């Protein structure tokens, strides 16, 4: 999430283009993850949520389809379509 704004009643946000797959697709393809990888992914999800919450944003739609995993293994939280801005 790089930022966002509002034009009239329409809100918008910008985020980076992530090359990779969703966690949903990874789980469908691999069926399960080694516990070490699952912990690494979970920690990154927690950090992403912490970052969003610190900025006053509540995601409200956390699910594997909204988590992208890049080729470098970094997890990106996506789809802030129903997020709530507490500020």
Secondary structure as GFF3:
##gff-version 3
##sequence-region A 1 87
A	DSSP	beta_strand	3	7	.	.	.	ID=ss1
A	DSSP	beta_strand	10	14	.	.	.	ID=ss2
A	DSSP	beta_strand	20	22	.	.	.	ID=ss3
A	DSSP	alpha_helix	23	30	.	.	.	ID=ss4
A	DSSP	alpha_helix	35	54	.	.	.	ID=ss5
A	DSSP	beta_strand	57	58	.	.	.	ID=ss6
A	DSSP	three_ten_helix	64	66	.	.	.	ID=ss7
A	DSSP	beta_strand	67	70	.	.	.	ID=ss8
A	DSSP	beta_strand	75	77	.	.	.	ID=ss9
A	DSSP	beta_strand	84	85	.	.	.	ID=ss10
###
